[in-house]
Amino acid sequence: MISEINRLDRKDFDFVIVGAGPAGITLALDLEKYGINSLLIEGGSVDYSTESQALYNGKVNGNLNYDIKHSRLRYFGGSTNHWGGMCRPLSESELAEFPLDKKDLDPFLSEACRILEIDEKFNKDLNFSKYFDIIHFQQSPPVRFNKKYLQAIKKSDFITLVLNSNLVAINGQEGRINDIEVADYKKNIYRLKLKNLILATGGIENSRILLWNQYRNKSLFKDLKIGGGWMEHPHFSTGEIIIDNDEKLKKILKSSERTESGAYKIFLQPTDEFMKKRGINNAGIRFELYKSKNKLKRVINDILCINKDYGDVLLKKLTNKNLMCSANVTIAWEQFPQVRNNIKLDFAKKDKFGIPSPILNWRVNKYDKKTALECMRELSKVFIDNNLGRVGIYEYLSEDYSELDEDYGGGCCISGGHHLGGTPMSRDKSSGVVDRDLKVFGVDNMWVLGSSVFPRGGHVNPTLSIIQLSLRLGKFFREGASMIKKVT
């Protein structure tokens, strides 16, 4: 059902979930199946509003232009209302820094895929070369949680949704949350006692809310290093490819995906051996092969300036109308979590409720750049060794590994809009904010849910993994029925 914050019919919810994005909605619906009731609090309405979205204003310090207000949405359904839909589960190696294994998430893959309306059977990764594998994504329609689940929640006897209700304070002491304060847009404050609190407000807001309440109450979230190790998936155009071997092209592309236009789309990932050998992060190398005579001419002219003999060969093929393809290469790579990439509070700029806006300190550093350059060099070697064609690497990926600035060259976007880290899970609070079951260290009745709990980001889009973690937390609560009674 949907209720007004000032007209709640009941006060004894088993769980209070703050944030009606994919994480919060998935958890509430999972608990509903087992007759467990929850209060789902959403700061926005059922549709976009400038008043709600303005609360996502913030400042970015770094060497790249990144507007955090435009990379997330603040209304029912959260950022699923504009996500692209690409899905792939995290691999065993990508989960290496998590305090859980792939086997801990795999039981929830089938249900997560059903929710996102994709096939649960992902194609097996295939060998492309000694140091690269061909990997596969699936494409969600994409599912908009706003449209898919609003009516179901309206009819629910176990989920109460309150809209336009903004969390402004978390109150507690001695390792327990006692109540929260929620404000409407007229700044009326409502104090809600609770049993269990789940914070699921997104990859920036989770840190911001925890930092603010750590500041308000020095004993709450004591000694937790909140907001650190924030990560993204930088996306850069890194070079261009020209392919001139028809037969080998067909063999390589036989398992690759086709776009609506019929072009081949390839996704490559470096092997664990290659990453270890070169000291780099994980990365997703993406290119789409297409036929364009004008594009081919431009690339061939570039090659003529460097290698006249090979350029002449390509010109002859083009003149004879032999099959050739070209492609732009884009790399979406993993960032290592760093102390200086973090979320802080801007006490000089507060929102309408008096809460400091977030400051995102984020920089793509020379080690991130090294990942892209090493991958491009190896890709070039593969094409030359197998007589497939040539790979051109953009000049900004220079050997000095200097940091990327705004004039990064190439093109494409600078990030995936994937907000990762800040409240990472870990084995103890010396290196994280939540444990393997997403419970906040030192607090008996609070959990954090969403991509902010990622201790490492991998390179794949995080939505599928967020849904898996949400389902896993639901199972944890269901199996811990005694825990629910204990905190009543």
SENURO-639918 format. One record per residue (C-alpha): y, z, x negated; residue number from 1. Coordinates in nm, 3 decimals. Each point is the difference from the previous one (the first is absolute). Layout:
SENURO-639918
<pt <Y, Z, X>, NUM>
...
//
This chain:
SENURO-639918
<pt <0.000, 0.000, 0.000>, 1>
<pt <0.365, -0.034, -0.097>, 2>
<pt <0.227, 0.300, 0.042>, 3>
<pt <0.352, 0.107, -0.086>, 4>
<pt <0.034, 0.249, -0.285>, 5>
<pt <0.171, 0.247, 0.237>, 6>
<pt <-0.263, -0.040, 0.273>, 7>
<pt <-0.331, 0.052, -0.176>, 8>
<pt <-0.263, 0.107, 0.252>, 9>
<pt <-0.198, 0.191, -0.258>, 10>
<pt <0.064, 0.183, -0.323>, 11>
<pt <-0.351, 0.055, -0.135>, 12>
<pt <-0.073, -0.328, -0.176>, 13>
<pt <-0.281, 0.010, -0.253>, 14>
<pt <0.196, -0.236, -0.224>, 15>
<pt <0.362, -0.103, -0.032>, 16>
<pt <0.027, -0.341, -0.163>, 17>
<pt <0.346, -0.107, -0.117>, 18>
<pt <0.031, -0.376, -0.027>, 19>
<pt <-0.137, -0.262, 0.240>, 20>
<pt <-0.078, -0.269, -0.251>, 21>
<pt <-0.348, -0.133, -0.084>, 22>
<pt <-0.110, 0.327, -0.162>, 23>
<pt <0.116, 0.235, 0.276>, 24>
<pt <-0.111, -0.221, 0.289>, 25>
<pt <-0.344, -0.058, -0.153>, 26>
<pt <-0.055, 0.373, -0.050>, 27>
<pt <0.115, 0.093, 0.352>, 28>
<pt <-0.228, -0.262, 0.160>, 29>
<pt <-0.295, 0.108, -0.213>, 30>
<pt <0.043, 0.365, 0.101>, 31>
<pt <0.036, -0.103, 0.364>, 32>
<pt <-0.357, -0.139, 0.002>, 33>
<pt <-0.129, 0.351, -0.056>, 34>
<pt <0.224, 0.178, 0.246>, 35>
<pt <0.235, 0.138, -0.265>, 36>
<pt <0.360, 0.003, 0.118>, 37>
<pt <0.303, -0.088, -0.208>, 38>
<pt <0.375, -0.025, 0.026>, 39>
<pt <0.126, -0.324, -0.156>, 40>
<pt <0.367, 0.018, -0.097>, 41>
<pt <0.194, -0.322, -0.063>, 42>
<pt <0.360, -0.013, -0.121>, 43>
<pt <0.067, -0.340, 0.157>, 44>
<pt <-0.060, -0.148, 0.341>, 45>
<pt <-0.253, -0.261, 0.117>, 46>
<pt <0.235, -0.270, -0.129>, 47>
<pt <0.229, -0.047, -0.296>, 48>
<pt <0.339, 0.174, 0.011>, 49>
<pt <0.281, 0.005, -0.253>, 50>
<pt <0.047, 0.372, 0.061>, 51>
<pt <-0.353, 0.082, -0.110>, 52>
<pt <-0.014, -0.257, -0.280>, 53>
<pt <0.322, 0.138, -0.151>, 54>
<pt <-0.191, 0.317, -0.089>, 55>
<pt <-0.191, -0.211, -0.253>, 56>
<pt <0.313, -0.065, -0.206>, 57>
<pt <-0.031, 0.093, -0.363>, 58>
<pt <0.103, -0.080, -0.353>, 59>
<pt <-0.197, -0.182, -0.268>, 60>
<pt <0.051, 0.050, -0.372>, 61>
<pt <-0.171, -0.256, -0.216>, 62>
<pt <0.012, -0.344, -0.146>, 63>
<pt <-0.097, -0.184, 0.316>, 64>
<pt <0.167, -0.045, 0.335>, 65>
<pt <-0.208, 0.181, 0.262>, 66>
<pt <0.124, 0.111, 0.342>, 67>
<pt <-0.227, 0.275, 0.128>, 68>
<pt <0.148, -0.021, 0.350>, 69>
<pt <-0.128, -0.354, 0.049>, 70>
<pt <-0.347, 0.054, -0.144>, 71>
<pt <-0.115, 0.239, 0.276>, 72>
<pt <0.046, 0.039, 0.375>, 73>
<pt <0.078, 0.319, 0.190>, 74>
<pt <-0.145, -0.032, 0.348>, 75>
<pt <-0.338, 0.028, 0.174>, 76>
<pt <-0.257, -0.190, -0.206>, 77>
<pt <0.197, 0.042, -0.322>, 78>
<pt <-0.012, -0.274, -0.258>, 79>
<pt <-0.298, -0.172, 0.166>, 80>
<pt <0.274, -0.155, 0.213>, 81>
<pt <0.089, -0.227, -0.293>, 82>
<pt <-0.296, 0.007, -0.241>, 83>
<pt <-0.159, -0.324, -0.117>, 84>
<pt <-0.364, 0.089, 0.075>, 85>
<pt <-0.174, -0.053, -0.335>, 86>
<pt <-0.299, 0.233, -0.036>, 87>
<pt <-0.238, 0.093, -0.277>, 88>
<pt <-0.162, 0.339, -0.075>, 89>
<pt <0.066, 0.178, -0.326>, 90>
<pt <-0.271, -0.060, -0.259>, 91>
<pt <-0.189, 0.265, -0.193>, 92>
<pt <0.217, -0.053, -0.308>, 93>
<pt <0.320, 0.020, 0.206>, 94>
<pt <-0.118, 0.336, 0.136>, 95>
<pt <-0.072, 0.136, -0.349>, 96>
<pt <0.302, 0.235, 0.006>, 97>
<pt <-0.067, 0.119, 0.356>, 98>
<pt <-0.187, 0.332, 0.047>, 99>
<pt <-0.244, -0.192, 0.221>, 100>
<pt <-0.225, -0.303, -0.044>, 101>
<pt <-0.055, -0.328, 0.177>, 102>
<pt <-0.299, 0.154, 0.174>, 103>
<pt <0.237, 0.251, 0.158>, 104>
<pt <0.201, -0.281, 0.163>, 105>
<pt <-0.268, -0.260, 0.070>, 106>
<pt <-0.135, 0.179, 0.313>, 107>
<pt <0.339, -0.064, 0.163>, 108>
<pt <0.035, -0.366, -0.095>, 109>
<pt <-0.168, -0.140, 0.311>, 110>
<pt <0.219, 0.195, 0.243>, 111>
<pt <0.314, -0.073, -0.205>, 112>
<pt <-0.080, -0.372, 0.014>, 113>
<pt <-0.052, 0.020, 0.376>, 114>
<pt <0.341, 0.163, 0.039>, 115>
<pt <0.166, -0.272, -0.209>, 116>
<pt <-0.207, -0.272, 0.170>, 117>
<pt <-0.164, -0.139, -0.312>, 118>
<pt <-0.360, -0.055, -0.107>, 119>
<pt <-0.153, 0.304, -0.169>, 120>
<pt <-0.199, -0.223, -0.236>, 121>
<pt <0.223, -0.109, -0.284>, 122>
<pt <-0.117, -0.292, -0.213>, 123>
<pt <-0.150, 0.108, -0.329>, 124>
<pt <0.224, -0.035, -0.305>, 125>
<pt <-0.106, -0.293, -0.216>, 126>
<pt <0.031, -0.064, -0.370>, 127>
<pt <0.277, -0.241, -0.097>, 128>
<pt <-0.007, 0.047, -0.375>, 129>
<pt <-0.092, 0.265, -0.253>, 130>
<pt <0.303, 0.210, 0.088>, 131>
<pt <0.086, -0.099, 0.359>, 132>
<pt <-0.175, 0.031, 0.335>, 133>
<pt <0.079, -0.189, 0.320>, 134>
<pt <0.075, 0.262, 0.265>, 135>
<pt <0.041, -0.028, 0.375>, 136>
<pt <0.239, 0.140, 0.256>, 137>
<pt <-0.023, -0.007, 0.378>, 138>
<pt <0.291, -0.068, 0.229>, 139>
<pt <0.072, 0.228, 0.293>, 140>
<pt <0.172, -0.186, 0.292>, 141>
<pt <0.200, 0.222, -0.103>, 142>
<pt <-0.058, 0.294, 0.232>, 143>
<pt <0.319, 0.162, 0.131>, 144>
<pt <-0.083, 0.361, 0.085>, 145>
<pt <0.298, 0.006, 0.236>, 146>
<pt <-0.150, -0.263, 0.229>, 147>
<pt <-0.364, 0.091, -0.051>, 148>
<pt <0.005, 0.375, 0.064>, 149>
<pt <0.306, 0.097, 0.205>, 150>
<pt <-0.169, -0.038, 0.339>, 151>
<pt <-0.315, 0.182, -0.116>, 152>
<pt <0.207, 0.296, -0.115>, 153>
<pt <0.200, 0.000, 0.323>, 154>
<pt <-0.328, 0.044, 0.191>, 155>
<pt <-0.152, 0.252, -0.239>, 156>
<pt <-0.085, 0.353, 0.114>, 157>
<pt <-0.024, 0.123, -0.359>, 158>
<pt <0.300, -0.160, -0.172>, 159>
<pt <0.358, 0.093, 0.088>, 160>
<pt <0.258, -0.232, -0.152>, 161>
<pt <0.363, 0.106, -0.027>, 162>
<pt <0.253, -0.264, -0.106>, 163>
<pt <0.350, 0.023, -0.147>, 164>
<pt <-0.097, 0.337, -0.149>, 165>
<pt <0.088, 0.061, -0.362>, 166>
<pt <-0.158, 0.259, -0.228>, 167>
<pt <0.283, 0.197, -0.159>, 168>
<pt <-0.173, 0.312, -0.133>, 169>
<pt <-0.341, 0.141, -0.087>, 170>
<pt <-0.017, 0.379, 0.012>, 171>
<pt <-0.264, 0.221, -0.152>, 172>
<pt <-0.086, 0.257, -0.262>, 173>
<pt <-0.290, 0.134, -0.204>, 174>
<pt <-0.193, -0.325, 0.009>, 175>
<pt <0.032, -0.075, 0.371>, 176>
<pt <0.216, -0.221, 0.220>, 177>
<pt <0.113, 0.196, 0.304>, 178>
<pt <0.218, -0.248, 0.184>, 179>
<pt <0.216, -0.309, -0.033>, 180>
<pt <0.346, -0.088, 0.127>, 181>
<pt <0.045, -0.334, 0.175>, 182>
<pt <0.333, -0.155, 0.103>, 183>
<pt <0.089, -0.266, 0.254>, 184>
<pt <0.288, -0.240, -0.061>, 185>
<pt <0.245, 0.234, 0.173>, 186>
<pt <-0.088, 0.251, -0.275>, 187>
<pt <-0.173, 0.240, 0.236>, 188>
<pt <-0.256, 0.198, -0.201>, 189>
<pt <-0.344, 0.092, 0.134>, 190>
<pt <-0.226, 0.245, -0.180>, 191>
<pt <-0.372, -0.066, 0.034>, 192>
<pt <-0.266, 0.247, -0.106>, 193>
<pt <-0.311, -0.167, -0.131>, 194>
<pt <-0.354, 0.047, -0.127>, 195>
<pt <-0.036, -0.297, -0.233>, 196>
<pt <0.261, -0.243, -0.130>, 197>
<pt <-0.061, -0.355, -0.125>, 198>
<pt <0.289, -0.179, -0.166>, 199>
<pt <-0.041, -0.378, 0.035>, 200>
<pt <0.352, -0.137, -0.030>, 201>
<pt <-0.049, -0.264, -0.270>, 202>
<pt <0.002, -0.055, -0.374>, 203>
<pt <0.361, 0.113, -0.049>, 204>
<pt <0.064, 0.241, 0.287>, 205>
<pt <-0.303, 0.217, -0.075>, 206>
<pt <0.154, 0.087, -0.336>, 207>
<pt <0.351, 0.034, 0.139>, 208>
<pt <-0.104, 0.243, 0.273>, 209>
<pt <-0.208, 0.211, -0.236>, 210>
<pt <0.276, 0.010, -0.263>, 211>
<pt <0.256, 0.106, 0.260>, 212>
<pt <-0.218, 0.283, 0.131>, 213>
<pt <-0.093, 0.107, -0.350>, 214>
<pt <0.374, 0.029, -0.065>, 215>
<pt <0.062, 0.190, 0.327>, 216>
<pt <-0.276, 0.252, -0.060>, 217>
<pt <-0.076, 0.067, -0.365>, 218>
<pt <-0.333, 0.165, 0.085>, 219>
<pt <-0.122, -0.298, 0.204>, 220>
<pt <-0.174, -0.275, -0.201>, 221>
<pt <0.058, 0.215, -0.306>, 222>
<pt <-0.052, -0.168, -0.339>, 223>
<pt <-0.104, -0.332, 0.156>, 224>
<pt <0.130, -0.305, -0.187>, 225>
<pt <0.108, -0.200, 0.304>, 226>
<pt <0.141, -0.353, -0.019>, 227>
<pt <-0.124, -0.091, -0.347>, 228>
<pt <-0.209, -0.296, -0.106>, 229>
<pt <0.135, -0.230, 0.271>, 230>
<pt <-0.140, -0.352, -0.016>, 231>
<pt <0.033, -0.347, 0.147>, 232>
<pt <-0.173, -0.335, -0.038>, 233>
<pt <0.249, -0.219, -0.186>, 234>
<pt <-0.037, -0.366, 0.097>, 235>
<pt <0.131, -0.263, -0.241>, 236>
<pt <-0.038, -0.372, -0.048>, 237>
<pt <-0.139, -0.019, -0.353>, 238>
<pt <-0.069, -0.367, -0.065>, 239>
<pt <-0.131, -0.335, 0.118>, 240>
<pt <-0.331, -0.184, -0.024>, 241>
<pt <-0.092, -0.366, -0.007>, 242>
<pt <-0.367, -0.089, 0.050>, 243>
<pt <-0.137, -0.340, -0.103>, 244>
<pt <-0.380, 0.039, 0.017>, 245>
<pt <-0.130, -0.088, 0.346>, 246>
<pt <-0.366, 0.092, -0.040>, 247>
<pt <0.055, 0.341, -0.158>, 248>
<pt <0.273, 0.068, 0.254>, 249>
<pt <-0.248, -0.047, 0.286>, 250>
<pt <-0.254, 0.232, -0.161>, 251>
<pt <0.255, 0.273, -0.059>, 252>
<pt <0.152, -0.021, 0.347>, 253>
<pt <-0.317, -0.025, 0.207>, 254>
<pt <0.019, 0.368, 0.094>, 255>
<pt <0.376, 0.028, 0.029>, 256>
<pt <0.201, 0.033, 0.319>, 257>
<pt <0.195, -0.280, 0.163>, 258>
<pt <0.342, 0.038, 0.155>, 259>
<pt <0.097, -0.152, 0.336>, 260>
<pt <0.129, -0.308, -0.186>, 261>
<pt <-0.339, -0.047, -0.167>, 262>
<pt <0.116, 0.106, -0.345>, 263>
<pt <-0.224, 0.221, -0.211>, 264>
<pt <0.113, 0.358, -0.056>, 265>
<pt <-0.152, 0.191, -0.290>, 266>
<pt <0.017, 0.371, -0.077>, 267>
<pt <-0.108, 0.115, -0.344>, 268>
<pt <-0.036, 0.350, -0.139>, 269>
<pt <-0.048, 0.102, -0.365>, 270>
<pt <-0.332, 0.163, -0.081>, 271>
<pt <-0.023, 0.365, -0.102>, 272>
<pt <-0.099, -0.117, -0.349>, 273>
<pt <0.312, -0.214, -0.033>, 274>
<pt <0.234, 0.273, 0.124>, 275>
<pt <-0.149, 0.248, -0.246>, 276>
<pt <0.005, -0.248, -0.288>, 277>
<pt <0.365, -0.097, 0.051>, 278>
<pt <0.126, 0.339, 0.114>, 279>
<pt <0.140, -0.128, 0.327>, 280>
<pt <0.003, 0.091, 0.369>, 281>
<pt <-0.180, -0.171, 0.282>, 282>
<pt <0.153, -0.311, 0.153>, 283>
<pt <-0.048, -0.258, 0.272>, 284>
<pt <0.065, -0.352, -0.125>, 285>
<pt <0.078, -0.231, 0.289>, 286>
<pt <0.044, -0.374, 0.009>, 287>
<pt <-0.021, -0.269, 0.261>, 288>
<pt <-0.096, -0.352, -0.106>, 289>
<pt <0.175, -0.288, 0.171>, 290>
<pt <0.082, -0.365, -0.054>, 291>
<pt <0.365, -0.086, -0.047>, 292>
<pt <0.102, -0.302, -0.203>, 293>
<pt <0.355, 0.125, -0.052>, 294>
<pt <-0.127, 0.340, -0.111>, 295>
<pt <-0.251, -0.160, -0.236>, 296>
<pt <0.269, -0.220, -0.156>, 297>
<pt <0.221, 0.300, -0.069>, 298>
<pt <-0.283, 0.200, -0.158>, 299>
<pt <-0.115, -0.299, -0.206>, 300>
<pt <0.355, -0.049, -0.132>, 301>
<pt <-0.003, 0.362, -0.114>, 302>
<pt <-0.333, -0.057, -0.176>, 303>
<pt <0.132, -0.316, -0.171>, 304>
<pt <0.266, 0.213, -0.171>, 305>
<pt <-0.272, 0.221, -0.149>, 306>
<pt <-0.306, -0.223, -0.041>, 307>
<pt <0.078, -0.372, 0.022>, 308>
<pt <-0.361, -0.114, -0.042>, 309>
<pt <-0.132, 0.210, 0.286>, 310>
<pt <0.305, -0.084, 0.212>, 311>
<pt <-0.072, -0.371, -0.047>, 312>
<pt <-0.358, 0.056, 0.118>, 313>
<pt <0.126, 0.167, 0.316>, 314>
<pt <0.254, -0.272, 0.066>, 315>
<pt <-0.273, -0.261, -0.025>, 316>
<pt <-0.214, 0.191, 0.252>, 317>
<pt <0.296, 0.028, 0.235>, 318>
<pt <0.077, -0.372, -0.033>, 319>
<pt <-0.363, -0.087, 0.071>, 320>
<pt <0.014, 0.224, 0.309>, 321>
<pt <-0.280, 0.219, -0.129>, 322>
<pt <-0.036, 0.340, 0.167>, 323>
<pt <0.216, 0.270, -0.152>, 324>
<pt <0.114, 0.330, 0.142>, 325>
<pt <0.276, 0.239, -0.093>, 326>
<pt <0.060, 0.364, 0.083>, 327>
<pt <0.250, 0.277, -0.042>, 328>
<pt <-0.155, 0.320, -0.133>, 329>
<pt <0.102, 0.337, 0.143>, 330>
<pt <-0.129, 0.333, -0.127>, 331>
<pt <0.000, 0.319, 0.205>, 332>
<pt <-0.080, 0.273, -0.246>, 333>
<pt <-0.075, 0.366, -0.014>, 334>
<pt <0.248, 0.248, -0.143>, 335>
<pt <-0.104, 0.307, -0.190>, 336>
<pt <0.153, 0.312, 0.161>, 337>
<pt <0.290, 0.122, -0.214>, 338>
<pt <0.213, 0.310, 0.010>, 339>
<pt <0.325, -0.197, 0.006>, 340>
<pt <-0.112, -0.206, 0.300>, 341>
<pt <0.057, 0.258, 0.270>, 342>
<pt <0.171, 0.110, 0.319>, 343>
<pt <0.284, 0.251, -0.012>, 344>
<pt <0.244, 0.140, 0.257>, 345>
<pt <0.359, -0.125, 0.021>, 346>
<pt <0.197, 0.310, 0.093>, 347>
<pt <0.321, -0.204, -0.008>, 348>
<pt <-0.122, -0.215, 0.288>, 349>
<pt <-0.170, 0.157, 0.301>, 350>
<pt <-0.126, -0.145, 0.327>, 351>
<pt <0.129, 0.100, 0.344>, 352>
<pt <-0.226, 0.306, -0.002>, 353>
<pt <0.131, 0.127, -0.333>, 354>
<pt <-0.308, -0.098, -0.200>, 355>
<pt <0.069, -0.160, -0.341>, 356>
<pt <-0.079, -0.370, -0.019>, 357>
<pt <-0.264, -0.114, -0.248>, 358>
<pt <0.077, -0.133, -0.344>, 359>
<pt <-0.271, -0.233, -0.122>, 360>
<pt <-0.009, -0.027, -0.377>, 361>
<pt <-0.213, -0.306, -0.067>, 362>
<pt <-0.021, -0.225, -0.300>, 363>
<pt <-0.242, -0.275, -0.095>, 364>
<pt <-0.059, 0.076, -0.365>, 365>
<pt <-0.126, -0.183, -0.306>, 366>
<pt <-0.360, 0.110, 0.057>, 367>
<pt <0.006, -0.154, 0.346>, 368>
<pt <0.130, -0.317, -0.158>, 369>
<pt <-0.277, 0.006, -0.259>, 370>
<pt <-0.259, -0.010, 0.279>, 371>
<pt <0.146, -0.326, 0.134>, 372>
<pt <0.034, -0.162, -0.341>, 373>
<pt <-0.352, 0.084, -0.115>, 374>
<pt <-0.145, -0.133, 0.325>, 375>
<pt <0.197, -0.323, -0.029>, 376>
<pt <-0.104, -0.051, -0.361>, 377>
<pt <-0.365, 0.044, 0.085>, 378>
<pt <0.032, -0.228, 0.301>, 379>
<pt <0.153, -0.267, -0.223>, 380>
<pt <-0.289, 0.036, -0.244>, 381>
<pt <-0.255, -0.042, 0.279>, 382>
<pt <0.162, -0.322, 0.118>, 383>
<pt <0.019, -0.146, -0.351>, 384>
<pt <-0.353, 0.106, -0.102>, 385>
<pt <-0.149, -0.152, 0.316>, 386>
<pt <0.215, -0.313, -0.009>, 387>
<pt <0.141, 0.076, 0.344>, 388>
<pt <0.368, -0.056, -0.071>, 389>
<pt <0.290, 0.203, -0.131>, 390>
<pt <0.172, 0.324, 0.094>, 391>
<pt <0.372, 0.037, -0.062>, 392>
<pt <0.127, 0.357, -0.047>, 393>
<pt <0.356, 0.083, 0.097>, 394>
<pt <0.222, 0.093, -0.293>, 395>
<pt <0.106, 0.340, 0.136>, 396>
<pt <-0.350, 0.127, -0.077>, 397>
<pt <0.086, 0.018, -0.368>, 398>
<pt <-0.197, 0.166, -0.276>, 399>
<pt <0.249, 0.278, -0.053>, 400>
<pt <-0.118, 0.163, 0.326>, 401>
<pt <0.358, 0.099, 0.078>, 402>
<pt <0.064, 0.132, 0.347>, 403>
<pt <0.057, -0.236, 0.288>, 404>
<pt <0.352, -0.023, 0.133>, 405>
<pt <0.153, -0.164, 0.306>, 406>
<pt <0.002, -0.339, -0.171>, 407>
<pt <-0.377, -0.003, -0.028>, 408>
<pt <-0.047, -0.374, 0.043>, 409>
<pt <-0.276, -0.176, 0.185>, 410>
<pt <0.069, 0.084, 0.360>, 411>
<pt <-0.194, 0.163, 0.284>, 412>
<pt <0.056, 0.355, 0.116>, 413>
<pt <0.025, 0.307, -0.216>, 414>
<pt <-0.239, 0.229, 0.186>, 415>
<pt <-0.253, 0.017, 0.277>, 416>
<pt <0.180, 0.270, 0.196>, 417>
<pt <-0.297, 0.225, -0.075>, 418>
<pt <0.115, 0.359, -0.044>, 419>
<pt <-0.258, 0.189, -0.203>, 420>
<pt <-0.018, 0.346, -0.151>, 421>
<pt <0.238, 0.294, 0.003>, 422>
<pt <-0.248, 0.243, 0.158>, 423>
<pt <-0.315, -0.101, -0.191>, 424>
<pt <-0.344, 0.143, 0.061>, 425>
<pt <-0.164, 0.169, -0.296>, 426>
<pt <-0.254, 0.261, -0.097>, 427>
<pt <0.262, 0.271, -0.051>, 428>
<pt <0.371, 0.052, 0.055>, 429>
<pt <0.087, -0.047, -0.366>, 430>
<pt <-0.020, -0.376, 0.055>, 431>
<pt <0.032, -0.047, 0.375>, 432>
<pt <0.130, 0.117, 0.336>, 433>
<pt <-0.312, -0.025, 0.219>, 434>
<pt <-0.371, 0.045, -0.062>, 435>
<pt <-0.280, -0.251, 0.065>, 436>
<pt <0.011, 0.090, 0.371>, 437>
<pt <0.378, -0.055, 0.004>, 438>
<pt <0.081, 0.369, 0.053>, 439>
<pt <0.320, 0.115, -0.170>, 440>
<pt <-0.078, 0.226, -0.295>, 441>
<pt <0.084, 0.361, 0.079>, 442>
<pt <0.048, -0.058, 0.375>, 443>
<pt <-0.286, 0.080, 0.237>, 444>
<pt <0.097, -0.214, 0.298>, 445>
<pt <0.184, -0.310, -0.120>, 446>
<pt <-0.118, -0.346, -0.102>, 447>
<pt <0.178, -0.316, -0.118>, 448>
<pt <-0.118, -0.344, 0.106>, 449>
<pt <0.095, -0.352, -0.109>, 450>
<pt <0.051, -0.200, -0.319>, 451>
<pt <0.208, 0.278, -0.156>, 452>
<pt <-0.331, 0.172, -0.087>, 453>
<pt <-0.110, -0.283, -0.231>, 454>
<pt <-0.018, 0.126, -0.361>, 455>
<pt <-0.035, -0.363, -0.115>, 456>
<pt <0.096, -0.310, 0.190>, 457>
<pt <-0.244, -0.270, -0.103>, 458>
<pt <0.143, -0.339, 0.093>, 459>
<pt <-0.131, -0.057, 0.353>, 460>
<pt <0.196, 0.053, 0.320>, 461>
<pt <-0.042, 0.365, 0.109>, 462>
<pt <-0.025, -0.015, 0.381>, 463>
<pt <-0.380, -0.028, 0.021>, 464>
<pt <-0.040, 0.294, -0.239>, 465>
<pt <0.253, 0.205, 0.201>, 466>
<pt <-0.209, -0.051, 0.313>, 467>
<pt <-0.319, 0.100, -0.185>, 468>
<pt <0.164, 0.320, -0.126>, 469>
<pt <0.126, 0.078, 0.351>, 470>
<pt <-0.350, -0.037, 0.145>, 471>
<pt <-0.143, 0.213, -0.279>, 472>
<pt <0.250, 0.275, 0.076>, 473>
<pt <-0.095, -0.021, 0.368>, 474>
<pt <-0.364, 0.057, -0.091>, 475>
<pt <0.101, 0.291, -0.223>, 476>
<pt <0.176, 0.164, 0.294>, 477>
<pt <-0.284, -0.068, 0.243>, 478>
<pt <-0.258, 0.147, -0.233>, 479>
<pt <0.229, 0.297, -0.061>, 480>
<pt <0.013, 0.115, 0.362>, 481>
<pt <-0.036, 0.355, -0.125>, 482>
<pt <0.311, -0.054, -0.207>, 483>
<pt <0.193, -0.097, 0.312>, 484>
<pt <-0.112, 0.318, 0.176>, 485>
<pt <0.087, 0.204, -0.306>, 486>
<pt <0.367, -0.099, 0.010>, 487>
<pt <0.040, 0.031, 0.377>, 488>
//
